[in-house]
């Protein structure tokens, strides 16, 4: 699995020899054009997913059309896995894939990200584990993402229809801006009204769109980010439990309840694990 976020300060392009086989991918932020022969290309925007099924190794040109943050996840399915999983071989059947939104590139299929795929992708990019446990977690999540994407392309994702209404284009970019503001101003986030004003949306449209795009409310998002920061501070020994609770904006008792609910351990247990 390849997951990464890159800041491009200007339009850019590069060519990479893609190994043959089965590839799945998700664009979480930004946009990229992929091109295999100089004449045939496909455009992948934020919250697009793709499946590419090709047995040959192909040089693929990637074109970033403008300055942006590009955040993607790619999963390659090893040949040995396809040989032991009949469902993956069936997935490659042309009759199955003909129902999907076929791209211009041969054997390339696109689909808006479904809610199941989006939720797993978020868990991957927000992984808080380190060392060997991080590797184990990401390997497990990559398999979970693969299963969810196969379900999505075969029409079995119960949340796939909801992805059609996910905010996209200019609205999606404004909501990503709201998310970035909340992250950068986590200790003293703006009010909903102020945040909506800064991104150029109404409060109601922003809150509804944020929930559809990120599968949680703005309040839940801020709460999770604060708890994640507290987890790291406690694990690294930078704060006591009382300091972490104060930093997160909660009383010690309420902080302990929320912390255990999210991580399955009390703040004190995390501190003692150092």
C-alpha positions in Angstrom: 0.0 0.0 0.0 1.2 3.5 -0.9 -0.2 6.5 1.0 1.1 10.0 0.8 0.4 13.7 0.9 2.5 16.0 -1.3 2.4 19.8 -1.5 2.8 21.0 -5.1 3.7 24.7 -5.5 3.1 24.7 -9.3 1.8 22.4 -12.0 3.9 19.3 -12.3 4.2 16.0 -14.2 6.2 12.8 -14.0 6.2 9.3 -15.6 6.4 6.1 -13.6 6.6 2.5 -14.9 3.5 0.9 -13.3 3.8 -2.8 -12.7 1.0 -4.9 -14.2 -1.8 -6.4 -12.2 -4.6 -5.1 -10.1 -4.4 -1.6 -8.6 -7.0 0.3 -6.5 -6.7 3.9 -5.5 -8.4 6.7 -3.7 -7.9 10.5 -4.1 -8.7 12.1 -0.8 -7.6 15.6 -1.7 -6.5 17.4 -4.9 -6.7 16.2 -8.5 -4.4 14.4 -10.9 -4.6 13.4 -14.6 -3.2 9.9 -15.6 -2.1 9.2 -19.1 -0.7 6.0 -20.6 -0.1 6.7 -24.3 0.0 10.5 -24.8 -3.5 10.6 -26.2 -5.7 8.8 -23.7 -6.1 10.1 -20.2 -8.4 10.1 -17.2 -9.0 12.8 -14.6 -9.2 11.8 -11.0 -10.6 14.5 -8.6 -11.0 14.7 -4.9 -13.1 11.8 -3.6 -12.7 9.7 -6.7 -11.6 6.1 -6.5 -10.3 3.8 -9.3 -9.6 0.2 -10.2 -7.0 -0.5 -12.9 -6.7 -4.0 -14.2 -3.8 -4.6 -16.6 -1.5 -7.6 -16.9 1.3 -5.6 -18.7 3.8 -3.1 -17.2 2.9 0.3 -18.5 4.6 3.7 -18.3 2.0 6.0 -16.8 2.3 9.8 -16.9 0.9 11.7 -13.9 -0.1 15.4 -14.4 -0.9 17.7 -11.5 -2.7 20.5 -13.2 -2.3 23.2 -10.5 -0.6 24.1 -7.2 -2.3 22.0 -4.5 -2.1 19.4 -1.8 -2.4 16.0 -3.3 -3.3 13.1 -1.0 -3.7 9.6 -2.3 -3.8 6.0 -1.3 -2.8 3.2 -3.8 -3.2 -0.5 -3.1 -1.5 -3.1 -5.4 -3.0 -6.7 -5.3 -0.2 -9.3 -5.4 -0.6 -12.0 -8.0 -0.4 -14.7 -5.3 -3.4 -13.1 -3.6 -5.4 -13.2 -6.8 -4.5 -16.8 -7.2 -5.9 -17.8 -3.8 -9.1 -15.6 -3.9 -11.7 -16.5 -6.5 -13.6 -13.3 -5.8 -10.7 -11.2 -7.0 -10.5 -13.1 -10.3 -14.3 -12.8 -10.7 -13.9 -9.1 -10.1 -11.7 -8.8 -13.2 -14.4 -10.4 -15.4 -15.4 -7.9 -18.1 -19.1 -8.6 -17.6 -18.8 -7.5 -13.9 -16.9 -4.3 -14.6 -18.9 -3.2 -17.7 -21.5 -1.9 -15.2 -19.0 0.6 -13.8 -18.0 4.0 -15.0 -15.3 3.0 -17.5 -12.5 5.5 -18.0 -10.8 6.4 -21.3 -7.7 4.3 -20.4 -8.2 0.6 -21.2 -9.2 -1.5 -18.1 -9.4 1.7 -16.0 -12.6 2.2 -14.0 -13.7 5.1 -11.8 -16.3 5.6 -9.1 -17.1 8.2 -6.5 -15.8 7.1 -3.1 -18.4 5.2 -1.1 -18.9 5.8 2.6 -17.3 2.5 3.7 -14.1 3.2 1.6 -13.9 6.8 2.8 -14.1 5.8 6.4 -11.3 3.2 6.1 -9.2 5.6 4.1 -9.5 8.2 6.9 -8.4 5.5 9.5 -5.3 4.8 7.4 -4.2 8.4 7.1 -4.9 9.1 10.7 -3.1 6.1 12.1 -1.6 7.0 15.4 0.5 3.8 15.9 4.2 3.7 15.5 6.9 1.0 14.9 6.0 -2.6 14.2 2.4 -2.0 15.5 1.9 0.7 12.8 3.0 -1.7 10.1 0.6 -4.4 11.4 -2.3 -1.9 11.6 -1.7 -0.5 8.1 -1.4 -4.0 6.6 -4.7 -5.0 8.2 -6.4 -1.7 7.0 -5.0 -2.1 3.4 -6.8 -5.5 3.2 -10.0 -4.0 4.7 -9.8 -1.2 2.1 -9.3 -3.7 -0.7 -12.4 -5.7 0.3 -14.5 -2.4 0.7 -13.3 -1.2 -2.8 -14.2 -4.6 -4.4 -17.7 -4.3 -2.8 -18.0 -0.7 -4.0 -17.2 -1.5 -7.6 -19.5 -4.5 -7.6 -22.3 -2.4 -6.1 -22.4 -4.2 -2.7 -21.3 -1.2 -0.6 -24.4 -0.3 1.4 -23.2 3.3 1.6 -22.2 3.6 -2.1 -25.3 5.6 -3.1 -24.5 8.2 -0.4 -21.2 9.0 -2.1 -23.1 10.5 -5.1 -24.3 13.3 -2.7 -20.8 13.9 -1.2 -19.8 17.5 -1.7 -17.4 17.8 -4.7 -15.7 20.5 -6.8 -15.7 24.0 -5.2 -17.9 23.0 -2.3 -15.6 20.1 -1.5 -12.6 22.4 -1.6 -14.3 24.8 0.8 -15.0 22.0 3.2 -11.4 20.8 3.0 -10.4 24.4 3.9 -12.7 24.3 6.9 -11.1 21.0 8.0 -7.6 22.5 7.7 -8.6 25.6 9.7 -10.0 23.4 12.5 -6.7 21.4 12.6 -4.5 24.5 12.6 -6.6 26.3 15.2 -7.5 23.2 17.3 -6.8 24.8 20.7 -9.2 27.7 20.0 -11.3 26.8 17.0 -13.6 29.4 15.4 -17.3 29.3 16.0 -19.5 27.6 13.4 -20.6 31.0 12.1 -17.1 32.4 11.9 -15.8 29.2 10.2 -18.7 29.4 7.6 -17.9 33.0 6.9 -14.2 32.3 6.4 -14.9 29.6 3.8 -17.7 31.4 2.1 -20.6 29.1 2.9 -23.8 29.3 5.0 -23.6 27.7 8.4 -26.3 25.1 7.6 -24.7 24.1 4.3 -21.2 23.8 5.9 -22.3 21.6 8.8 -24.4 19.3 6.5 -21.7 19.1 3.9 -19.0 18.5 6.5 -20.9 15.5 7.9 -21.5 14.0 4.4 -17.9 14.5 3.4 -16.1 13.4 6.6 -18.8 11.1 8.0 -18.8 13.0 11.3 -20.0 16.4 12.7 -17.6 19.3 13.2 -17.9 18.9 16.9 -17.0 15.2 16.7 -14.1 16.0 14.4 -12.6 18.6 16.8 -13.2 16.3 19.8 -11.4 13.4 18.1 -8.4 15.6 17.0 -8.0 16.9 20.6 -8.1 13.4 22.1 -5.6 12.2 19.5 -3.2 15.1 20.5 -3.7 14.2 24.1 -2.9 10.6 23.4 0.4 11.5 21.8 1.3 13.9 24.6 0.6 11.3 27.3 2.4 8.6 25.5 5.5 10.7 25.0 5.4 12.0 28.5 5.0 15.6 27.6 1.9 16.1 29.8 0.3 14.8 32.9 -3.3 13.6 32.8 -4.5 16.8 34.3 -2.6 18.9 31.8 -3.8 16.8 28.9 -7.4 17.1 30.1 -7.0 20.9 30.4 -5.4 21.1 26.9 -8.3 19.2 25.4 -10.8 21.5 27.1 -12.4 19.0 29.5 -12.6 18.3 33.2 -10.4 15.4 34.2 -13.3 13.0 34.9 -15.0 13.8 31.5 -11.7 13.6 29.7 -11.0 10.1 31.1 -14.5 8.9 30.0 -14.1 10.2 26.4 -10.5 9.0 26.3 -11.4 5.4 27.3 -14.3 5.4 24.9 -12.0 6.3 22.0 -8.8 4.4 22.8 -10.0 1.5 25.1 -7.6 2.6 27.8 -7.6 5.3 30.5 -5.2 8.2 30.3 -3.3 6.9 33.3 -2.8 3.5 31.6 -1.3 5.3 28.5 1.0 7.3 30.8 2.3 4.2 32.5 3.0 2.5 29.2 5.9 4.8 28.5 
